[in-house]
Amino acid sequence: MITTTDALVSLKPKAEWVLHGDVLTWMDDVQTEPTQSEIDAEIIRLQAEYDSQEYARNRKAEYDQLNQFEMQFDDDRDGTTTWVDTINEIKGRHPK
């Protein structure tokens, strides 16, 4: 879940501010405070970006469980395609 904090950091990376609950206190004299509509739009944009990468997070979780170098070595030695088949199966379960 993308938060107001995430949006503020994205919009004004080096700004100084404090957020207590829903109350934003802008402490930066250099950068202008974003409007609530700018913050809301950034939350929506960041959430959409995060959601669009779900397939990649799911794939990575499964890839990390594999001993890929050993699978590749064994395939090369044995003339099999276990590694390629497994990667393709994971990609099939989590398409782009």
PEPE-V564837 format. One record per run of one state. SS is the DSSP state (2 for helix, 1 for strand, 0 for the rest). FROM is the first residue (numbers start at 1). TO is the last residue. If there is no record, write none. Layout:
<<SS	FROM	TO> <SS	FROM	TO>>
This chain:
<<0	1	3> <2	4	11> <0	12	16> <1	17	20> <0	21	22> <1	23	26> <0	27	35> <2	36	52> <0	53	53> <2	54	63> <0	64	67> <2	68	78> <0	79	81> <2	82	93> <0	94	96>>
